[in-house]
Amino acid sequence: MLNSLKIPLAFLITGICWVLFSDHLITYFTSLIGFTDKNLFRSLNDLVFVVIIAFVLYFEIKKHELKLFKSEEEYRHLFESNPNPMWIYNKQTLRFIKVNNAAIEKYGYNKNKFLRMTIKNIRPAEEHDRLTDYIKTQRHGIQQAGIWKHIKGNGEIFNVSIISHPVIFNEQCCELVMATDITELLDKETKLQRAYRKIKTANAALLRVSWSNSHELRKPLCSILGLINLMKESDDEQEKKEILRLLEECSLELDKVIRHNNERVTEIETQELN
């Protein structure tokens, strides 16, 4: 604000001082040289003032034009050299107005073809209705437009994250867009989620195996130990035969539990390998 007022204030102060003091100076100098036609000096005084003002304004304007040109060049360089695809499109026609080098390289369309296209042309047909609805609800300021599917020139579809901002470009209402390819990031996220589900499933299976080892194995094992003690103390052959039969049943039950747990462990190891 102060910088914009600096030049007008300087001219205002200079003009007031010139008006207030120039007439007195002319009267003083003409009286010294004995010149009676003061009007001629006053006309020359006004002419000199206008010429000085014109020259000063000219150089100030040129200086500001140079600053503006440098600023435009810097912004143009930032746009063109940005590693992310960027473009400007007309909000009425949806046609591309300007695209940067990264967009040309990423999407595989040359610049002339890009400028003949609309932003619908780089999206699959199933996203057109969503795009239309989004454009109707656009707001002012920087907008995180979310994740979209885009199409390259070779037909490849990939995922991008879009950030946009309304701008006035060539006296048109436009939108400045930056697109970031997040296909690889989404793939990694999907793999991490799949790995998490596998780990969760494996942990649940291991808990079941652990519970089986501490409960299901313990029952036949305790029965076997008890039957062995009974056999040691028994002198009756018939009773020993019955104990042996029971020992066989308990051993088979124990073997069944062990086999089942081994199958669970093998299944978990197979899932981890896949």
Legacy VTK file of the C-alpha trace (Angstrom):
# vtk DataFile Version 3.0
C-alpha trace
ASCII
DATASET POLYDATA
POINTS 274 float
0.000 0.000 0.000
2.786 2.442 0.971
4.782 1.603 -2.160
1.778 2.328 -4.380
1.304 5.745 -2.698
4.967 6.698 -2.837
4.999 8.018 -6.431
1.672 9.974 -6.270
2.725 11.576 -2.962
6.093 12.571 -4.389
4.452 14.239 -7.401
1.830 15.895 -5.184
4.435 17.404 -2.871
6.630 18.482 -5.819
3.673 20.052 -7.611
2.532 21.988 -4.529
6.065 23.292 -3.892
6.423 24.260 -7.566
3.121 26.162 -7.550
3.820 27.914 -4.256
7.403 29.003 -4.891
7.958 29.194 -8.665
6.006 32.435 -9.126
8.009 34.187 -6.380
11.277 32.974 -7.890
10.258 34.250 -11.346
9.374 37.667 -9.893
12.679 37.788 -8.031
14.893 36.815 -11.005
13.095 39.048 -13.532
13.542 42.018 -11.213
17.276 41.323 -11.052
17.727 41.278 -14.806
15.204 44.054 -15.432
12.920 41.880 -17.599
9.354 43.191 -17.638
7.520 40.322 -19.483
6.997 37.949 -16.603
4.308 35.982 -18.471
6.936 34.527 -20.807
8.903 33.154 -17.815
5.718 31.791 -16.309
4.916 29.943 -19.560
8.439 28.565 -19.732
8.143 27.548 -16.059
4.936 25.584 -16.737
6.477 23.957 -19.806
9.576 22.899 -17.883
7.414 21.428 -15.104
5.306 19.415 -17.581
8.414 18.125 -19.408
10.078 17.069 -16.147
6.911 15.317 -14.977
6.563 13.548 -18.346
10.165 12.258 -18.231
9.890 11.111 -14.621
6.587 9.331 -15.310
8.062 7.678 -18.394
11.035 6.241 -16.504
8.868 5.156 -13.558
6.464 3.383 -15.889
9.334 1.656 -17.711
10.824 0.593 -14.380
7.548 -0.952 -13.244
7.016 -2.588 -16.624
10.438 -4.206 -16.287
9.603 -5.468 -12.789
6.281 -6.824 -14.036
7.980 -8.523 -16.968
10.565 -10.151 -14.669
7.807 -11.282 -12.313
5.832 -12.799 -15.197
8.969 -14.560 -16.433
9.592 -16.037 -12.976
6.009 -17.325 -12.701
6.178 -18.672 -16.251
9.414 -20.485 -15.410
7.892 -21.939 -12.229
4.927 -23.182 -14.263
6.933 -24.611 -17.135
9.660 -26.258 -15.035
7.403 -27.706 -12.321
8.053 -31.487 -12.120
4.322 -32.148 -11.641
1.910 -31.881 -14.589
0.158 -28.490 -14.547
-2.342 -26.816 -16.814
-4.775 -23.918 -17.059
-8.240 -24.525 -18.463
-11.189 -22.262 -19.294
-13.980 -22.774 -16.757
-16.669 -22.118 -19.382
-15.467 -24.315 -22.252
-13.256 -26.674 -20.162
-10.614 -26.381 -22.914
-6.917 -26.399 -22.066
-5.419 -22.915 -22.344
-1.881 -23.697 -21.269
0.044 -26.870 -20.275
3.544 -27.326 -18.887
6.296 -29.666 -20.089
5.667 -32.242 -17.345
2.036 -32.628 -18.487
3.107 -33.134 -22.109
5.665 -35.763 -21.060
3.366 -37.550 -18.580
0.225 -37.745 -20.699
1.890 -38.314 -24.067
-0.028 -35.615 -25.984
1.880 -32.936 -27.839
1.194 -29.304 -26.978
-0.996 -28.564 -30.018
-3.183 -31.610 -29.365
-3.475 -30.706 -25.691
-4.756 -27.236 -26.588
-7.440 -28.771 -28.831
-8.737 -30.947 -25.985
-10.911 -30.394 -22.899
-10.295 -31.721 -19.397
-12.956 -34.389 -20.086
-10.730 -35.900 -22.788
-8.117 -36.986 -20.238
-10.698 -38.799 -18.080
-12.517 -42.111 -18.620
-16.197 -41.814 -19.537
-17.363 -43.102 -16.139
-15.824 -40.045 -14.441
-17.478 -37.390 -16.652
-20.614 -37.041 -14.499
-18.492 -36.748 -11.368
-16.393 -34.051 -13.062
-19.510 -32.099 -14.081
-20.854 -32.230 -10.518
-17.499 -31.135 -9.113
-17.220 -28.122 -11.450
-20.672 -26.950 -10.325
-19.571 -26.974 -6.669
-16.137 -25.361 -7.062
-15.269 -22.687 -4.505
-12.736 -19.883 -4.245
-9.172 -20.437 -3.105
-6.940 -23.499 -3.238
-8.970 -26.706 -3.442
-7.979 -30.293 -2.721
-10.054 -31.850 -5.494
-9.393 -35.439 -4.427
-8.299 -38.535 -6.354
-9.251 -38.976 -10.026
-8.576 -41.402 -12.850
-6.806 -39.952 -15.902
-5.976 -41.390 -19.327
-2.634 -41.126 -21.101
-2.308 -40.804 -24.860
-1.618 -44.563 -25.116
-4.850 -45.408 -23.255
-3.203 -46.212 -19.923
-5.342 -45.231 -16.917
-3.645 -44.000 -13.742
-4.639 -42.306 -10.472
-3.857 -38.663 -9.712
-4.363 -36.292 -6.798
-5.644 -32.898 -7.983
-5.053 -29.442 -6.475
-6.697 -26.493 -8.239
-7.007 -22.727 -7.885
-9.154 -20.188 -9.815
-7.177 -17.620 -11.854
-7.749 -14.933 -14.455
-5.638 -15.747 -17.527
-5.789 -13.750 -20.778
-8.894 -12.024 -19.377
-10.666 -15.394 -19.042
-12.026 -17.126 -15.930
-9.750 -20.142 -15.661
-8.571 -22.781 -13.247
-4.931 -23.589 -12.502
-4.478 -27.332 -11.857
-1.604 -29.447 -10.560
-1.853 -33.247 -10.894
0.294 -35.698 -8.901
0.526 -39.332 -9.985
-0.254 -41.467 -6.905
-0.726 -44.829 -8.654
2.423 -46.300 -7.096
1.471 -44.920 -3.682
-2.009 -46.498 -3.882
-0.469 -49.808 -4.984
1.840 -49.775 -1.963
-1.087 -48.931 0.313
-3.087 -51.857 -1.129
-0.148 -54.229 -0.587
0.268 -52.989 2.988
-3.435 -53.539 3.683
-3.231 -57.041 2.183
-0.160 -57.811 4.306
-1.934 -56.487 7.396
-4.926 -58.739 6.745
-2.604 -61.735 6.307
-0.800 -60.958 9.561
-4.116 -60.504 11.351
-5.408 -63.830 10.000
-2.130 -65.592 10.871
-2.179 -64.185 14.416
-5.737 -65.404 14.898
-4.767 -68.869 13.631
-1.698 -68.961 15.878
-3.855 -68.036 18.848
-6.147 -70.956 18.022
-3.127 -73.272 17.771
-1.798 -71.934 21.069
-5.175 -72.487 22.733
-5.308 -76.006 21.297
-1.831 -76.781 22.627
-2.741 -75.573 26.089
-6.209 -77.161 26.261
-6.942 -79.805 23.624
-3.505 -81.464 23.925
-3.609 -81.398 27.679
-6.729 -83.572 27.956
-5.436 -86.745 26.179
-1.959 -86.219 27.651
-3.287 -86.118 31.220
-5.404 -89.194 30.477
-2.354 -91.080 29.201
-0.295 -90.188 32.289
-3.139 -91.270 34.565
-3.626 -94.571 32.759
0.108 -95.310 32.927
-0.004 -94.878 36.716
-3.024 -97.191 36.914
-1.229 -99.832 34.863
1.770 -99.720 37.197
-0.429 -100.372 40.193
-2.729 -103.003 38.589
-2.123 -106.794 38.877
-5.257 -107.804 37.035
-4.561 -108.841 33.445
-8.078 -108.005 32.329
-7.802 -104.551 33.861
-4.433 -104.004 32.141
-5.968 -104.900 28.793
-8.714 -102.321 29.361
-6.096 -99.727 30.347
-4.123 -100.490 27.160
-7.267 -99.990 25.091
-7.887 -96.659 26.756
-4.226 -95.700 26.241
-4.595 -96.426 22.535
-7.714 -94.248 22.286
-6.029 -91.377 24.122
-2.922 -91.724 21.927
-5.046 -91.566 18.782
-6.850 -88.494 20.127
-3.501 -86.861 20.936
-2.176 -87.674 17.462
-5.320 -86.179 15.879
-4.880 -82.891 17.769
-1.176 -82.699 16.859
-1.904 -83.371 13.173
-4.630 -80.739 13.144
-2.318 -78.130 14.702
0.450 -78.986 12.244
-1.980 -78.461 9.364
-2.870 -75.021 10.769
0.797 -74.039 11.062
1.474 -75.230 7.495
-1.505 -73.223 6.244
-0.202 -70.084 7.975
3.282 -70.566 6.477
1.764 -71.011 2.992
-0.252 -67.799 3.359
2.862 -65.866 4.397
4.766 -67.140 1.358
1.940 -66.015 -0.944
LINES 1 275
274 0 1 2 3 4 5 6 7 8 9 10 11 12 13 14 15 16 17 18 19 20 21 22 23 24 25 26 27 28 29 30 31 32 33 34 35 36 37 38 39 40 41 42 43 44 45 46 47 48 49 50 51 52 53 54 55 56 57 58 59 60 61 62 63 64 65 66 67 68 69 70 71 72 73 74 75 76 77 78 79 80 81 82 83 84 85 86 87 88 89 90 91 92 93 94 95 96 97 98 99 100 101 102 103 104 105 106 107 108 109 110 111 112 113 114 115 116 117 118 119 120 121 122 123 124 125 126 127 128 129 130 131 132 133 134 135 136 137 138 139 140 141 142 143 144 145 146 147 148 149 150 151 152 153 154 155 156 157 158 159 160 161 162 163 164 165 166 167 168 169 170 171 172 173 174 175 176 177 178 179 180 181 182 183 184 185 186 187 188 189 190 191 192 193 194 195 196 197 198 199 200 201 202 203 204 205 206 207 208 209 210 211 212 213 214 215 216 217 218 219 220 221 222 223 224 225 226 227 228 229 230 231 232 233 234 235 236 237 238 239 240 241 242 243 244 245 246 247 248 249 250 251 252 253 254 255 256 257 258 259 260 261 262 263 264 265 266 267 268 269 270 271 272 273
